[in-house]
Amino acid sequence: MDSVAVSEAVDLGSTPSACTNSKAKIKLSSQMKAIAFKTAQSKLSKIIDSVILTNKPVKISRREKHQTAVVISKTEYKQLLETSYLLNNTKNATRLNRAIKSLSQ
């Protein structure tokens, strides 16, 4: 599997109704393994095992359709949902950002 640098904004859409209707955007900036769709078909079990073991996502691409999907662990998925939920509430997002800034000072 080739390793590629990825820096994308991910739109997580709306979250549970307890949140406002605004959409959270989370920036992913990390090393992500990339694999061709045909290779992924034959190695899916190994890919899933790797994603679960390392908690690092794998990007699967289909050249002919210019489509890409990302396989992530259930743990990572739950963390993304939680982050989206927390950041969708404007007051909570502001409070969290202030707390982060105070820790970095």
N, C-alpha and C positions, 0 to 999 in steps of 0.2 A: 504494500500500500504506500502510495506517495503521500508526503506531508506537504500541505499548502497553508499559507497564512490566510486567515479569514478575518475580515472586519466588516460585519454587516449589522444593520439595525433590524431588529426583529419586532414586528408588530404582534403583540400577544392578544389583541382584540379585547373585547369586554370580558369582565370577570363576574363573579357572583353578584346578585342584585344588591348586596349590602354596599357595593362600591358605586361611585359615580359612573356615568357612561363614557367618560374619557378613556382613551386608549393609552396603555403604557408602552413605551419604546425602550427596549433594553439593547445595549450595544454589546455584541459578542466580539471579542478580540483575542484570539488564541490560535494555537496550532491545531488544525483539524485534519485528520486523515481523510483523503479523498480516494474514492474507488469507483470504477466503472460499473454500471448497472449489470452487465453480463457477468462480471467477476463476482459481484455481490450475490447474484442468484446462486452461484455454486458454493459460496463461502458464507452464507447468511448465518449459520449457526456459530461459526467462529467469530464473525463480526459482532453478533449480539453478546457472546461471551466476553469479548474484548471491551466492548462499551460498558458492560456491567462491572467488570473487574477494574478497569482504569477510570471509570466515570468520565471518559472523554468521548465527545461525539464523533461520528463518522459521516462524512458527506458522500452520498451516492448520486452519481450523475448519469443522465441519458443524453448522449450527444445528439442523436437524431432528432430529439424533441426539445433540446435545450432546457430540460427540466432537472431540478435538483431536489433531493430530499435529505433530511438529516435524521440519523438514528441517535437517540439519546437514551440514557438509562432512566428508569422510573424515578430514581432519586433526583436526578437533574430536572426532570419534567415537573415533579412536585415543587422543587425549589423555584423554578420559573413561574409557576402558577402563584406561589406564595408571594414572590416579589411583585408580580403584576398586581395582585390583590392589594398589597400594601401601598404601592405607588399610585393606584387609581384614585385613592382618596387624597384630595389636594392638601388638606390639613396634615394628614399623616405623612405624606411625601415631604412637605416642608419641614416638619419636625425631624424626620429621619435625615434629611440633607443637612440640617443644622447640627445634628449630633455627629454626623460623619465629619463635617468641617471642624468641629471642636476637637475631635480626636486627632486630627491631622496637624493641629497647631502645637 
